[in-house]
Amino acid sequence: MTGSESIRILLVDDHAIVREGYRSLLEKQSGMEVVAEATDGAEAYSRFKDCNPDIVVMDISMPGQGGLEAIVRIKQRRPDAKILVFSMHQNPSFAVQATRAGALG
């Protein structure tokens, strides 16, 4: 990546207000661009295939296909994919499951 290229981000959460907040925070940072959004794991996988982002920022718990399933599918498609997760759950087992599935943190 050259100095003029942005880090391309796929943002995934089932709550629009959360996505808006993360988008606002991320795009205030120099060199970051949210290139796509998704509301669940299935849509995240589809958007990932379409836009090939540098980083996926994803909620773990979503209706339908959740984040853990999406992580597995994305990593199968592109093993070097960089995925960061967030969750409202305080139980560390969710973070452990996400890293075992292939998330970086």
C-alpha positions in Angstrom: 0.0 0.0 0.0 1.4 3.4 -0.9 1.0 6.6 1.2 -2.0 7.7 -0.8 -4.1 4.6 -0.5 -6.6 4.2 2.3 -7.1 1.1 4.5 -10.4 -0.3 3.1 -12.8 -1.5 5.8 -15.9 -3.7 5.8 -18.1 -2.8 8.8 -20.5 -5.4 10.1 -23.2 -5.0 12.7 -26.9 -5.5 12.8 -27.6 -2.1 14.4 -27.4 0.9 12.0 -26.6 3.3 14.8 -23.6 1.2 15.8 -22.4 1.1 12.2 -22.8 4.9 11.9 -20.8 5.4 15.0 -18.0 3.2 14.0 -18.0 4.7 10.5 -17.7 8.2 11.9 -14.8 7.2 14.2 -12.9 5.3 11.6 -13.3 7.8 8.8 -12.0 10.6 11.0 -8.7 8.8 11.0 -6.4 9.7 8.2 -6.1 6.8 5.7 -9.2 4.8 6.6 -12.2 4.3 4.5 -15.4 2.3 5.1 -16.0 0.7 1.7 -19.0 -1.4 2.6 -21.4 -2.3 5.4 -23.3 -5.5 6.3 -26.0 -6.4 8.8 -25.3 -10.1 9.4 -22.7 -12.7 8.6 -24.2 -13.9 5.3 -24.2 -10.3 4.0 -20.7 -9.8 5.4 -19.4 -12.7 3.3 -21.1 -11.4 0.2 -19.8 -7.9 0.7 -16.3 -9.3 1.4 -16.3 -11.1 -1.9 -17.5 -8.0 -3.7 -15.2 -5.4 -2.3 -12.1 -7.3 -1.0 -11.5 -5.1 2.0 -8.2 -4.8 3.9 -9.9 -5.2 7.2 -13.2 -6.5 8.5 -14.6 -5.0 11.7 -17.4 -7.2 12.8 -19.9 -7.8 15.7 -19.9 -11.4 17.0 -23.6 -11.6 17.8 -26.1 -10.9 15.0 -29.4 -12.4 14.0 -29.2 -15.0 11.3 -25.7 -16.0 10.4 -23.5 -14.5 13.2 -20.0 -13.2 13.2 -18.3 -16.5 14.1 -19.7 -18.3 11.1 -18.8 -15.4 8.9 -15.2 -15.4 10.2 -14.8 -19.1 9.3 -16.3 -18.5 5.8 -14.1 -15.4 5.1 -10.9 -17.1 6.3 -11.7 -20.2 4.1 -12.0 -17.8 1.2 -9.0 -15.7 2.0 -6.8 -17.1 4.8 -4.8 -13.9 5.2 -8.0 -11.8 5.8 -7.7 -9.4 8.7 -10.7 -9.5 11.0 -11.4 -7.6 14.2 -14.4 -8.3 16.3 -16.4 -6.4 18.9 -19.1 -7.6 21.2 -21.5 -6.5 23.9 -20.7 -9.7 25.8 -18.5 -9.5 28.8 -17.8 -13.2 28.8 -14.3 -13.7 27.4 -15.4 -17.0 25.8 -16.8 -15.0 22.8 -13.4 -13.5 22.2 -11.7 -16.8 22.5 -14.1 -18.4 20.0 -13.5 -15.5 17.6 -9.7 -15.8 17.7 -10.0 -19.6 17.3 -12.2 -19.0 14.2 -9.5 -16.7 12.8 -10.1 -13.2 14.1 -7.0 -11.2 15.0 -8.6 -9.6 18.1 
